[in-house]
């Protein structure tokens, strides 16, 4: 989730580590069942903080340079490149699968931030509606709406008209 939101593996690792430390410092006395939503709420805050730092950095750099400032994003480390194809696939199937994964990843990156967060928590992390709402600090109705809209956008991007 952090890597999708920040676009850079090292920044994502830093945000996750900071969130884990904050969770332990502040909520170690809470029951373990409450930790996942608390962790994701803290992580969401860390991701927002990183986006703000990048925006501030870009503003300051633009004062001193005429060229656009780098945004800190790197496409060098693509996590989908590390997923091995099943061994019995033919080269054509591997190429189509790689294209589909790249298209899906691009579509996820294009989602509005809140839709992407809800989608990753619900579909990837397996959170239910209540836990997702608690993690993101929004209502359960908002979670349902964002999830539905995210799935609709992904279906449209995949060309899947059956929904």
N, C-alpha and C positions, 0 to 999 in steps of 0.2 A: 504494500500500500504506500509506504513512504517512498519507495523508488519510483513508482508511477507518479506520485505527486511532485517529487522534487527533480526527477529526471536524471539523477546522478547517484550512483551506488554509494559513494563515500558519504555524501550528505545524508542519504537515507540511513546508513549505519549510525552516523552521529546522532540523528534525530531519535532513532529507536533506542540507542544507549542512554541518551538524556532522559527519554520518557521512562525507561526502566528504572533508572536511578531515582527519578522524582516519585515514581510509584512506591518504591521501597521506602524512601524517606518519609513520605506523607501518609501512606495508606497500609503500611505493614500490619497494623492492628486490625484491619478489616478482614472479614471472612474471604477465603480464597475465591468463592463464587462471584464476588463483586469485583475482583481484579481485572478481568478482561475488558469490561466497559470502561473502567477507570483508566486503564492503560491506553485504550484507543482515544479517549478524550484528551489525555495528556499528549499523546502523539499528534493528534490533530492540532493542538495548540502549538506544538514545536514546529510542525510543518508550516503553519501560518506565520510563525515568527521568522522562519527561514525565507519565506517568500517576501516578507517585509524587509529583511536584511538585504536581499538581492536587489529589491527595488531601490532602496536607499543607496546601495553601492553603485548601481547604474546611474542614479542621479548625480552622485558626486563625481564619478568617473567622467560623465559627459561634460562636466564643467571644465575639466582639465584636458580633454581630448576632443578632437573633432570627429573621429571615427566612432561608430556605435560601440558601446562597452559590451564585453562578453557577458552573457547571462548566467554563466556557470554551468549550463547544461552540457552534458557530454553524451553522445550517442555511441561511444566506443564500447561500452559494456552492455550488451543487450542480453537480458536474462533468458529470452526465448531461444537464443543461439545455443544455449547449453542443454536444451531439452533434446535428448536423442530420439530419432525416429525409430519406430518398431523395426526389427531386423528383417522382416519378411517383405517390407515395402519395396516397390520398384522405384527407380529414379524419378519417374513421372509423378508418382504418388507423393514422394518426398518433396518435390518442387511445389506441387499444389498445396501440400500441407504447410510448407514454409510461407507460401504466399498468403494462405488463409490466416495463419498466426500473425504475420506482419500486419495484415489488414485489421485483424481484431485488436491487436495492440494499438495500432494507430487510432482506431475508433474509440478505444477506451481513453486514450490520451486526449482526444477531442471532446470528451464529455465535459460538461460544466463540473467544477470542482465538487460540489455537494453530491451530484449524481454519481460521480466516480467514487467518492468516498462510500456512499451507501452501497453501490454495486459491489465494491471490493469487500466490504464488511459482510454483506449478506451472502454473496455467491462464493467468494474466495475463503473468507474466514468462517463462514457458516453461522454467523450471528442470526438470532431471530429478530423480529421487528422491535421488540421491547429493548433488547440489549443494544441494538444499533442506535435507537433513539437516545438511550442513556449515554452511549459512547460519543455521540455527536451533539448532544445537548439540544435536541429538537423533539417535536412531537412524533408519535407513532404514525399519524396520518401523513406527516411530511416524509417520513421514511418510505411509506408505501407509494406515495406519489413520485418521489425521486427514483425509486427502484423501477417502477413501471416505465417512467420516461427514459431511463437509462437503457432498459431492455428494448424498448421501441427503437431507440436510436441505433443500438447495436444490430437489431434485425434489419433496419433500413440500410445500414452500412454493409451488411453481409449479403444484401439482395434477397433475403428470406421474406417473401411476402406472406407466407403462411404464419399467422400469429393469432 
